[in-house]
Every structure is written in C-alpha cells, then in structure tokens.
C-alpha cells in the first residue's frame, strides 16, 4: 500500500457525519508509515461533486481505475486500518498528491 494508490475501502461503521459505505479512498500518508504501521491516512472519494476549494476532481482513466468522475474529500481525511482496504484499483499522479497535501496544510493552519 503506497501513497497515491486508490483502494476500495469499507468505511462502516461511522459516527455522525463521517463518510460511510464501501467506496474508493486515496492513500495520502507517506510510504514509511504505510510500510510499517497497521494504519494509514486516506481521503474518501465521492461522485457527488461539490467543487470545494482544494479538493481535486478525478476523471476516470486507465491509471486511476475509476468508473465515474469523483471528488477527493480532503476534509474527511482519516486513519484507517489496513484491514479496511479491499482492492487496489489505481493511483493518482504526484501532482494530485501535492495538491492534497497543500489543502491539508491549509486546513490545519487557517
């Protein structure tokens, strides 16, 4: 499991307004953590496009393996047990990971 990969993950059970269901997530944590810890940091994807500032929009292609246009929900960043990840379907380019990191930084600093 590596940074930038997109996996299907089971996000249930949830509390409150957390994102639920079986859906794609993009791994955003660094590979040192991903290789050595039982958890990693992921952002879920949604097909309900809101165009929130800083959220990358992913268009289906052979690299990402998505079937529909999807938005990365950065505000729903969460740690997940690796046991929640079921199947890798693709990956996002490094530029998308950089945008995700910048947006996370903005959220944490403002």
N, C-alpha and C positions, 0 to 999 in steps of 0.2 A: 504494500500500500504506500503510494507516494504522493507528494504534493502535486496538485493539479489533476489527479485522476478523478473521474466521475464514477460513483458506485450507486447501485440501488441499495437503500437502507430502510430498515423498519424503525420508524421514529416513535412508535407507540410503546408504552403508554405516555401520555403527556399530561401536563398541568396547565390550566389557564389558557392563554393564547399562543402557546408554543405550537410549532408546526408539527402536524401528525401525519399518519399514513405511511405507506410504502412508497418512497419517492427517491429520485436521484439527489445525491449530495455531491459537492465538490470538496475534496480534501484540501485544506488550507494550511494545516500545520506543517512544520519543517520535517524533512526526512529523518533527522536524528531522532526526534520524538517518535515519528511514525515507525521507525525500526525497533525502538527499544521500550516503548510504553504500551500498555494494553488499551490505551485510548488514543484518539486523535481528534483534531478540531476540524469541523466540517460546516459548510453552509448549505442549507437545503435549496432546491430549485423549485420554482412554481411556473405553471403555464398561464397563470393569471397575471399578465404583465401590467405593472403599475408604473414602470419607468421612474422608480425612486432614484434620486441623485446618487451616483456612485455604484449602483447595482448593475453589473454587466448583464447585457442581454445576449443569450447564446442562440445562434441559429443552427438548426440541425445540419450536420455534415458527417463525413466518414470518420473524422477524428474524435468528435465528442459522442457519437452514437445516440444522440437524442432523436426523438421522433417528432417533437414539437418545439416551437420557439419557447425558450424558458428564461426566466429572470433569476439571477443569484440573489437570494435573500440574506444579505450580509447582516442585517440586524438580528437574524435568528441563528447567528454563529453559536455553536455548542460543541461540547466534547461528547464523543460517542465511543462506546466500547466497540472494539473491532468486531465483536460478535454480532453487532447490528448490521454490518455490511455484508451483503449477499453476493453481488455480482458486479464486476467492473465492466462498464460499458464504453468508456472512452476517456478523453482527457481534454483539458483546456490549454491554450497556449500560455507561455510565460507572461505575455503582456496582460492577460486576463488575471493571472495570479497577482501581478504587480498592482493592478487596479483594485483588486480585493484588499490587498494589504494596505494600500493608501486609504481606502474607505474605512477599514477597521481602525487605522490610526486616527483618522478624523473623528470617528465616533468616540474613541477613548480620550481624545484631547480637547474636544469642544463641548 
